[in-house]
């Protein structure tokens, strides 16, 4: 559009909690090769982030985000 900065998002939902680490890495590489710029992640991982009530562990999510960058 003329005079308007438009950003298009192209991506996919990914569920690394379901697959092993190597499969997740392969998926990320494939997304990058397709020039995807968006990924929805982590919508079903609350049990991994809060293994006990009031105790949080974001290490798993931090690693997934690092790999996806």
PASE-344829 format. One line per field, with one value per atom (N, C-alpha, C): residue number from 1; residue in three letters; atom name; z, x, y. Coordinates in pm, whole numbers, padded with zeros to 5 digits. Atoms other than C-alpha are relative to their C-alpha. Last residue first. Example, Ala and Ser with C-alpha at 12.3 -4.5 7.8 and 13.67 -1.06 7.14 Angstrom:
nr: [2 / 2 / 2 / 1 / 1 / 1]
rest: [SER / SER / SER / ALA / ALA / ALA]
atom: [N / CA / C / N / CA / C]
up: [-00006 / 00714 / 00073 / 00000 / 00780 / 00000]
east: [-00082 / 01367 / -00077 / 00089 / 01230 / 00090]
north: [-00119 / -00106 / 00109 / -00119 / -00450 / 00120]
END
This chain:
nr: [69 / 69 / 69 / 68 / 68 / 68 / 67 / 67 / 67 / 66 / 66 / 66 / 65 / 65 / 65 / 64 / 64 / 64 / 63 / 63 / 63 / 62 / 62 / 62 / 61 / 61 / 61 / 60 / 60 / 60 / 59 / 59 / 59 / 58 / 58 / 58 / 57 / 57 / 57 / 56 / 56 / 56 / 55 / 55 / 55 / 54 / 54 / 54 / 53 / 53 / 53 / 52 / 52 / 52 / 51 / 51 / 51 / 50 / 50 / 50 / 49 / 49 / 49 / 48 / 48 / 48 / 47 / 47 / 47 / 46 / 46 / 46 / 45 / 45 / 45 / 44 / 44 / 44 / 43 / 43 / 43 / 42 / 42 / 42 / 41 / 41 / 41 / 40 / 40 / 40 / 39 / 39 / 39 / 38 / 38 / 38 / 37 / 37 / 37 / 36 / 36 / 36 / 35 / 35 / 35 / 34 / 34 / 34 / 33 / 33 / 33 / 32 / 32 / 32 / 31 / 31 / 31 / 30 / 30 / 30 / 29 / 29 / 29 / 28 / 28 / 28 / 27 / 27 / 27 / 26 / 26 / 26 / 25 / 25 / 25 / 24 / 24 / 24 / 23 / 23 / 23 / 22 / 22 / 22 / 21 / 21 / 21 / 20 / 20 / 20 / 19 / 19 / 19 / 18 / 18 / 18 / 17 / 17 / 17 / 16 / 16 / 16 / 15 / 15 / 15 / 14 / 14 / 14 / 13 / 13 / 13 / 12 / 12 / 12 / 11 / 11 / 11 / 10 / 10 / 10 / 9 / 9 / 9 / 8 / 8 / 8 / 7 / 7 / 7 / 6 / 6 / 6 / 5 / 5 / 5 / 4 / 4 / 4 / 3 / 3 / 3 / 2 / 2 / 2 / 1 / 1 / 1]
rest: [UNK / UNK / UNK / UNK / UNK / UNK / UNK / UNK / UNK / UNK / UNK / UNK / UNK / UNK / UNK / UNK / UNK / UNK / UNK / UNK / UNK / UNK / UNK / UNK / UNK / UNK / UNK / UNK / UNK / UNK / UNK / UNK / UNK / UNK / UNK / UNK / UNK / UNK / UNK / UNK / UNK / UNK / UNK / UNK / UNK / UNK / UNK / UNK / UNK / UNK / UNK / UNK / UNK / UNK / UNK / UNK / UNK / UNK / UNK / UNK / UNK / UNK / UNK / UNK / UNK / UNK / UNK / UNK / UNK / UNK / UNK / UNK / UNK / UNK / UNK / UNK / UNK / UNK / UNK / UNK / UNK / UNK / UNK / UNK / UNK / UNK / UNK / UNK / UNK / UNK / UNK / UNK / UNK / UNK / UNK / UNK / UNK / UNK / UNK / UNK / UNK / UNK / UNK / UNK / UNK / UNK / UNK / UNK / UNK / UNK / UNK / UNK / UNK / UNK / UNK / UNK / UNK / UNK / UNK / UNK / UNK / UNK / UNK / UNK / UNK / UNK / UNK / UNK / UNK / UNK / UNK / UNK / UNK / UNK / UNK / UNK / UNK / UNK / UNK / UNK / UNK / UNK / UNK / UNK / UNK / UNK / UNK / UNK / UNK / UNK / UNK / UNK / UNK / UNK / UNK / UNK / UNK / UNK / UNK / UNK / UNK / UNK / UNK / UNK / UNK / UNK / UNK / UNK / UNK / UNK / UNK / UNK / UNK / UNK / UNK / UNK / UNK / UNK / UNK / UNK / UNK / UNK / UNK / UNK / UNK / UNK / UNK / UNK / UNK / UNK / UNK / UNK / UNK / UNK / UNK / UNK / UNK / UNK / UNK / UNK / UNK / UNK / UNK / UNK / UNK / UNK / UNK]
atom: [N / CA / C / N / CA / C / N / CA / C / N / CA / C / N / CA / C / N / CA / C / N / CA / C / N / CA / C / N / CA / C / N / CA / C / N / CA / C / N / CA / C / N / CA / C / N / CA / C / N / CA / C / N / CA / C / N / CA / C / N / CA / C / N / CA / C / N / CA / C / N / CA / C / N / CA / C / N / CA / C / N / CA / C / N / CA / C / N / CA / C / N / CA / C / N / CA / C / N / CA / C / N / CA / C / N / CA / C / N / CA / C / N / CA / C / N / CA / C / N / CA / C / N / CA / C / N / CA / C / N / CA / C / N / CA / C / N / CA / C / N / CA / C / N / CA / C / N / CA / C / N / CA / C / N / CA / C / N / CA / C / N / CA / C / N / CA / C / N / CA / C / N / CA / C / N / CA / C / N / CA / C / N / CA / C / N / CA / C / N / CA / C / N / CA / C / N / CA / C / N / CA / C / N / CA / C / N / CA / C / N / CA / C / N / CA / C / N / CA / C / N / CA / C / N / CA / C / N / CA / C / N / CA / C / N / CA / C / N / CA / C]
up: [00044 / 01670 / -00116 / 00106 / 01696 / -00052 / 00122 / 01890 / -00117 / 00051 / 02149 / -00132 / 00062 / 02182 / -00056 / 00123 / 02245 / -00074 / 00101 / 02497 / -00133 / 00041 / 02690 / -00108 / 00093 / 02689 / -00049 / 00122 / 02848 / -00104 / 00073 / 03101 / -00133 / 00136 / 03208 / -00087 / 00069 / 03530 / -00147 / 00144 / 03775 / -00056 / 00039 / 04124 / -00152 / -00051 / 04260 / -00033 / -00022 / 04210 / 00065 / -00130 / 04099 / 00021 / -00035 / 03742 / 00138 / -00144 / 03643 / 00045 / -00056 / 03301 / 00151 / 00003 / 03190 / 00066 / -00091 / 03301 / 00003 / -00136 / 03128 / 00101 / -00082 / 02800 / 00145 / -00079 / 02576 / 00100 / -00047 / 02416 / 00087 / -00145 / 02404 / 00051 / -00077 / 02050 / 00146 / -00125 / 01773 / 00075 / -00050 / 01514 / 00128 / -00113 / 01296 / 00040 / -00097 / 01038 / 00125 / -00095 / 00792 / 00105 / -00037 / 00525 / 00089 / 00066 / 00389 / 00029 / 00145 / 00476 / -00082 / 00042 / 00826 / -00150 / -00004 / 00871 / -00047 / 00114 / 00758 / -00005 / 00121 / 01002 / -00124 / -00001 / 01283 / -00125 / 00032 / 01195 / -00008 / 00143 / 01190 / -00045 / 00071 / 01533 / -00151 / -00016 / 01669 / -00076 / 00089 / 01525 / 00007 / 00139 / 01690 / -00100 / 00030 / 02028 / -00145 / -00057 / 02044 / -00051 / 00077 / 01955 / 00074 / 00049 / 02157 / -00067 / -00116 / 02371 / -00041 / -00034 / 02052 / 00122 / -00130 / 01938 / 00040 / -00023 / 01645 / 00144 / -00140 / 01504 / 00013 / -00033 / 01171 / 00151 / -00095 / 01000 / 00024 / 00066 / 00762 / 00094 / -00084 / 00903 / -00068 / 00014 / 00661 / 00085 / -00030 / 00764 / -00012 / -00025 / 00600 / 00025 / -00026 / 00616 / 00041 / -00125 / 00463 / 00013 / -00114 / 00204 / 00134 / 00016 / -00091 / 00126 / 00000 / 00000 / 00000]
east: [-00043 / 01550 / 00094 / 00087 / 01371 / 00048 / -00017 / 01646 / -00078 / -00137 / 01655 / 00021 / -00003 / 01274 / 00139 / 00079 / 01280 / 00003 / -00077 / 01562 / -00074 / -00113 / 01375 / 00083 / 00052 / 01061 / 00111 / 00043 / 01245 / -00049 / -00118 / 01423 / -00037 / 00009 / 01100 / 00118 / -00123 / 01057 / -00014 / -00005 / 00798 / 00136 / -00140 / 00710 / 00008 / -00085 / 00382 / 00147 / 00067 / 00189 / 00095 / 00066 / 00429 / -00063 / 00010 / 00543 / -00064 / 00029 / 00462 / -00020 / -00047 / 00618 / -00022 / -00147 / 00590 / 00055 / -00049 / 00226 / 00151 / 00003 / 00156 / 00052 / -00114 / 00278 / -00004 / 00043 / -00031 / 00106 / 00137 / -00008 / -00048 / 00019 / 00369 / -00142 / -00063 / 00443 / -00045 / 00077 / 00297 / 00048 / 00030 / 00565 / -00082 / 00091 / 00618 / -00018 / -00040 / 00870 / -00087 / 00107 / 00865 / 00052 / 00005 / 01131 / -00120 / 00120 / 01060 / -00021 / -00025 / 01416 / -00118 / -00093 / 01355 / 00026 / 00072 / 01047 / 00090 / 00092 / 01244 / -00077 / -00081 / 01524 / -00087 / -00043 / 01268 / 00083 / 00117 / 01108 / 00037 / 00026 / 01449 / -00119 / -00105 / 01529 / -00020 / 00029 / 01195 / 00102 / 00113 / 01258 / -00036 / -00049 / 01601 / -00112 / -00076 / 01458 / 00046 / -00135 / 01197 / 00074 / -00103 / 00837 / 00134 / 00051 / 00525 / 00111 / 00020 / 00668 / -00047 / -00123 / 00803 / -00014 / 00022 / 00451 / 00122 / -00093 / 00471 / -00016 / 00005 / 00199 / 00098 / 00072 / 00299 / -00007 / -00058 / 00439 / -00089 / 00007 / 00393 / 00064 / -00051 / 00323 / -00027 / 00075 / 00286 / 00067 / -00078 / 00410 / -00091 / 00077 / 00257 / 00096 / -00093 / 00413 / -00082 / 00027 / 00157 / 00098 / -00004 / 00242 / -00028 / -00080 / 00132 / -00010 / 00083 / 00000 / 00088]
north: [-00133 / -01689 / -00006 / -00054 / -02025 / 00136 / 00080 / -02201 / 00060 / -00020 / -01922 / -00075 / -00132 / -01936 / 00029 / 00007 / -02312 / 00134 / 00071 / -02271 / -00006 / -00085 / -02003 / -00067 / -00099 / -02221 / 00094 / 00069 / -02514 / 00099 / 00042 / -02292 / -00066 / -00050 / -02121 / -00044 / 00038 / -02319 / 00039 / -00021 / -02189 / -00036 / 00020 / -02304 / 00000 / -00107 / -02161 / -00014 / -00128 / -02482 / 00100 / 00003 / -02750 / 00137 / 00142 / -02820 / -00023 / 00000 / -02460 / -00145 / -00126 / -02403 / 00009 / -00002 / -02765 / 00126 / 00103 / -02790 / -00010 / -00053 / -02459 / -00102 / 00043 / -02601 / 00046 / 00116 / -02600 / -00046 / -00015 / -02254 / -00117 / 00003 / -02259 / 00006 / 00106 / -02153 / 00009 / 00005 / -01945 / -00122 / 00135 / -01881 / 00013 / 00009 / -01575 / -00146 / -00101 / -01459 / -00001 / -00029 / -01747 / 00097 / -00141 / -01717 / 00035 / -00052 / -02068 / 00149 / 00013 / -02174 / 00052 / -00104 / -02034 / -00006 / -00128 / -02252 / 00114 / 00000 / -02558 / 00132 / -00020 / -02481 / 00007 / -00139 / -02442 / 00031 / -00082 / -02777 / 00148 / 00018 / -02947 / 00084 / -00074 / -02801 / -00010 / -00143 / -02924 / 00084 / -00029 / -03271 / 00148 / 00002 / -03279 / 00031 / -00122 / -03169 / 00004 / -00002 / -03447 / 00124 / 00067 / -03367 / 00003 / 00128 / -03288 / -00082 / 00087 / -03007 / -00139 / 00073 / -02853 / -00090 / 00063 / -02765 / -00082 / 00110 / -02527 / -00048 / 00042 / -02306 / -00116 / 00123 / -02159 / -00018 / 00093 / -01856 / -00120 / 00129 / -01568 / -00101 / 00108 / -01226 / -00133 / 00123 / -00939 / -00107 / 00119 / -00599 / -00122 / 00122 / -00294 / -00116 / 00110 / 00052 / -00123 / 00072 / 00283 / -00114 / -00090 / 00549 / -00066 / -00121 / 00336 / 00087 / -00118 / 00000 / 00124]
END
